[in-house]
Amino acid sequence: MKINTLLQELQPFNAKLVAVSKTKPTDLILQFYNQGHRIFGENRAQEMKEKHEILPKDIQWHMVGHLQTNKVKYIAPFVKLIHSVDSLKLLKEINKQALKNDRVIDVLLEFKIAAEDSKYGLDLPGSREILSSPAYQQLQAVRITGVMGMATFTDDEQQVRKEFQYLKSIFNDLKKQFFTDNPYFKEVSMGMTGDYKIALEEGSTMVRIGTLLFGKRE
Ligand SMILES: *Cc1c(COP(=O)(O)O)cnc(C)c1O
């Protein structure tokens, strides 16, 4: 799909587009860049670092995939948003690397909303435990700006819709309990190629789309 067609589709919902470029070569990324797009998503730290080094420096790189603590250092100097934080341990490491780079790093808490058990992510009690902990409250260089989740890979629209509604309700709960007067906590990252329309209807503020823009991955 043409990126402008997709952007037009997102406009009424006021949702941002993360163009997920994982496994795709830099010349394809540049094509979208040259049409004015700046937000790209990757799921491997080293691949993101390599692409960052080659490509224009005003690209906003989003980490959408599972991130191991020992890989945070590769992306800490430049990453714009990490969508996939699912432990206090990872938050602490991001904070440490952010301090080293003299910056604050924005992150989303990833929730497991799918029925499949292969997916990463927190549950609501786990997130509350983190957010209530003194260890988290001491972290000065990470800023939680919302939540992220992946729905079950299924043709059952109702199930996908319910999972997105659940993520939105988690967002609302956490907002109320921990981020009431915090204007930064505002993102609900949900929706991929197969389910972004449902995600938009259910209140997504950020869709992560690869295949629809770049074609199938190997
Ligand atoms: C790969 C990936 C996407 C994009 O998936 P498509 O189906 O190609 O649009 C979105 N989110 C995450 C976390 C991914 O790993």
The ligand as an SDF file (V2000), in Angstrom:
LIG
                    3D

 15 15  0  0  0  0  0  0  0  0999 V2000
    6.7010   -7.3040   12.9220 C   0  0  0  0  0  0  0  0  0  0  0  0
    5.9190   -6.5680   13.9160 C   0  0  0  0  0  0  0  0  0  0  0  0
    4.8940   -5.6980   13.5310 C   0  0  0  0  0  0  0  0  0  0  0  0
    4.4570   -5.5090   12.0920 C   0  0  0  0  0  0  0  0  0  0  0  0
    3.7790   -6.6300   11.6490 O   0  0  0  0  0  0  0  0  0  0  0  0
    3.0580   -6.6820   10.2230 P   0  0  0  0  0  0  0  0  0  0  0  0
    2.0690   -7.7800   10.3700 O   0  0  0  0  0  0  0  0  0  0  0  0
    4.1180   -6.9730    9.2130 O   0  0  0  0  0  0  0  0  0  0  0  0
    2.4070   -5.3640    9.9900 O   0  0  0  0  0  0  0  0  0  0  0  0
    4.2190   -5.0120   14.5330 C   0  0  0  0  0  0  0  0  0  0  0  0
    4.5240   -5.1670   15.8270 N   0  0  0  0  0  0  0  0  0  0  0  0
    5.5230   -5.9670   16.2440 C   0  0  0  0  0  0  0  0  0  0  0  0
    5.8060   -6.0960   17.6870 C   0  0  0  0  0  0  0  0  0  0  0  0
    6.2320   -6.7090   15.3030 C   0  0  0  0  0  0  0  0  0  0  0  0
    7.2040   -7.5340   15.7250 O   0  0  0  0  0  0  0  0  0  0  0  0
  1  2  1  0
  2  3  1  0
  2 14  2  0
  3  4  1  0
  3 10  2  0
  4  5  1  0
  5  6  1  0
  6  7  2  0
  6  8  1  0
  6  9  1  0
 10 11  1  0
 11 12  2  0
 12 13  1  0
 12 14  1  0
 14 15  1  0
M  END
$$$$
